[in-house]
Amino acid sequence: MVRLSALASPLNHGALAAAVRSGTPTLGTFIGSASPIAAEVCAAAGVDWVLLDLEHGAGGEEQVRDVVPAAGSYGVPTVVRVESAARIRMGRVLDSGAAGIMLPRMNTVDEVAEAVRHLRYPPAGDRGVATYNRACRFGLDPGALDRANAEVLGVIQIESATAVGNAEAIAALDGVDVLFVGPRDLSHDLGVPGDLTAPAFTEALERVLAAGRQHGKACGLLVNDGAAAARRLEQGWSFVGIGSDSTLLAAAVTAEFGHARSVSKPQQNQEPRHDHPR
């Protein structure tokens, strides 16, 4: 008899990394509220991955331990955007079972090369080694140490003109799986804040996408809604985030309540009707 518990793996044996590296398009959403319930709702709704945002989100490292298993209970992996590329910070997040790390504001090849070393165990990197954590099923799966270097996803954010200029060299690095554009940051750095149709911005996107294609790396970015995501997938972007738990909730509430109020508006300050002659 096969014990099902013996088949469990916090990273699902690197399923997300394998999908991304094979070119399979994936769709996810950011968890800005840091709520494990929100992560579970999104996972239950059918996203391919959730991203716990420690850079701009409401939570901190302590939320990783709750969000990862909440989403994982539906077979959905969690990528964590860390607030810095500190080795210890990244190691603790990975030990908690994160399927990948998103590194914000990476500008140079040297910065990225140093950061991705923290994703891997020696001799390929300098991640600290321990087995009594969630990533190793609390010591029950020491073989996870041998698989980890191949199972962890490395997502590098391209958020400046400097990073765009270095995109090709960054994409060439081993350990970089995704070039992920932060649209707002990049547009601000390019001098066209929020204008995602500006030539400078669209040219930058094309350059990032070309760098990814040249080196066989996935490219991703954040969009507001499903229609925008579909357009980006058609263009060749394959790691696409659709909003966040809070923005999707806010949009849904606004739309539904707006519809309700447009259909039935209360009648106020009207004179009483008189249907008989005075």
Residue, then its C-alpha position, 0 to 999 in steps of 0.5 A: m500500500v502506498r502512503l499518500s503522505a509519503l508523496a507530499s512535497p511542499l514544492n510539489h517536486g518543483a512543478l512551478a519551476a518546471a512549468v516556467r522553464s518549459g515555457t508553459p504560461t502561468l497566471g497568478t496574483f499578488i497577496g498584498s493583505a498577507s492573509p492566509i484566508a485571502a491566499e486560500v480563496c485565490a488558490a481555491a479560485g484556480v490561480d497557478w501561483v500566489l505571490l506574497d508581497l513583503e516589499h509593499g504588502a501588509g505583512g512580514e516574514e511571519q506571514v510566510r508560515d501561514v500563507v504557504p500552507a494555506a495556498g499549498s492545501y490546494g496544490v498552489p505554490t507561493v512565490v515570495r517577493v522579499e524586501s531585500a536580497a539579504r542571504i538570511r532573509m531569502g534563506r528563511v523564506l525558502d526554508s518555510g516552503a516558498a516555491g520561489i523568490m522574487l527580487p525587486r529592483m535588481n539593476t546590474v548583472d553583479e547584483v543579480a549574480e550575487a542574489v541568485r547564489h542565495l537561492r542555492y545550496p553549496p557549492a552552487g550557492d551559499r544558502g544555509v543548510a538545515t533539514y528541520n524546516r517545512a521545505c524538508r518536511f521537518g526532517l522527513d524528507p532530507g532528499a529535498l536538499d538534493r532537489a532544492n537547487a532545481e526546484v526553486l524559482g528565481v524571479i528577477q524584477i526589471e524596474s529601471a532603465t539600467a535594468v532594461g539595458n542589462a536585461e540580456a546579460i541578466a537573462a543569460l545568468d544561471g539561476v534566473d528563471v523569470l524577468f519580471v517587469g514592475p510596470r509602475d516602477l519602470s514607467h516612473d524611472l523612464g520618466v513617463p509615470g503611469d503611462l504604459t503606452a508611452p514609446a519609451f515604456t513599450e520599447a523597454l518591454e520589447r527589449v526585455l521580452a527579446a532578452g528572455r527569448q534569446h536566452g530561453k527565460a520566461c518574461g512576466l509582468l503585472v496587469n490589472d485584469g484578465a483581458a490585459a493578461a490575455r493580451r500579454l500572453e498573446q505577446g509572449w509574456s508567460f508569467v503574468g500576475i493579475g492584480s492583487d487580492s485587495t485590488l481584485l476585491a475592490a474592483a469586484v465590490t465597486a463593479e457589483f455595487g455600482h451596477a446595483r445602484s445604477v439599476s435602482k436609485p432611491q427616489q428622493n425629494q419628489e412632490p407627491r402625485h395627485d391623480h384626482p382633480r382638485 
